[in-house]
Amino acid sequence: MTSGDLPLFLGQLLRNPREISAVVPSSRALATAMAAGLTPGHGPVAEFGPGTGRITRGIIARGIAPEDLTLYEMNAAFCGRLRQSFPGVHVVNRPAQQAARDFDGTLAAVVSGLPLLSMPEAVQNEIVSAAFRALRHDGRFIQFTYGPKPPLREDTRHALGLSATAGPLVWNNIPPARVYIYRRSAE
Ligand SMILES: C[S@@+](CC[C@H](N)C(=O)[O-])C[C@H]1O[C@@H](n2cnc3c(N)ncnc32)[C@H](O)[C@@H]1O
């Protein structure tokens, strides 16, 4: 994060506490863990809820080309900062629920920094359903969570026919977080 990003993040947190739902941006360690499974040249990637772009930096550091990356961020002030910080990356000031309008089964991965568990169940379902319509068949949905429970409700996971893989706890984050990868089940 650059020195100007924390004041922007905190200012937007005060104005939109429900949408932002985190006290500080993700750490570099969590950004690295979120991006670890991405392969450059393997297809387009979308990020949901990038905020000031901490996880975006991890995705770019992984070698994903800017033109292969699309960011869905509802907050217009964050979008302005993202456009400045990441030239060539597609920044979309629309909700993540609309990703399937732009990608019809073509994305290799969705990386989500959204506070899914603190959203109403119907909203969580809309977002994850949109992600899997936008993803190709072998695509993955990558999401972190702070608590002991997985970041998707079991009902949502079952309804969409997904399997989950949990990574190790990333201690160097406030609070510590765990990365989950969801894919369509094999059968
Ligand atoms: C917890 S912040 C995460 C910021 C960043 N990913 C990080 O980890 O530091 C959540 C972000 O998601 C955005 N957001 C919330 N609901 C959204 C939605 N439905 N579609 C797109 N962005 C959303 C908020 O504006 C906020 O920037």
The ligand as a Gaussian input file, in Angstrom:
#p B3LYP/6-31G(d) Opt

LIG

0 1
 C      -12.963000      -5.539000       3.162000
 S      -12.773000      -4.398000       1.810000
 C      -11.428000      -5.302000       1.053000
 C      -10.405000      -4.436000       0.409000
 C       -9.220000      -5.201000      -0.162000
 N       -9.618000      -6.317000      -1.012000
 C       -8.326000      -5.727000       0.932000
 O       -8.343000      -6.940000       1.171000
 O       -7.605000      -4.926000       1.525000
 C      -14.179000      -4.818000       0.803000
 C      -14.297000      -4.038000      -0.507000
 O      -15.376000      -4.591000      -1.266000
 C      -16.124000      -3.520000      -1.856000
 N      -17.465000      -4.078000      -2.110000
 C      -18.440000      -4.395000      -1.208000
 N      -19.484000      -4.988000      -1.810000
 C      -19.159000      -5.069000      -3.150000
 C      -19.809000      -5.622000      -4.298000
 N      -21.009000      -6.203000      -4.214000
 N      -19.174000      -5.534000      -5.489000
 C      -17.953000      -4.943000      -5.603000
 N      -17.294000      -4.404000      -4.552000
 C      -17.880000      -4.478000      -3.338000
 C      -16.067000      -2.400000      -0.840000
 O      -16.302000      -1.135000      -1.430000
 C      -14.618000      -2.567000      -0.322000
 O      -13.720000      -1.820000      -1.103000

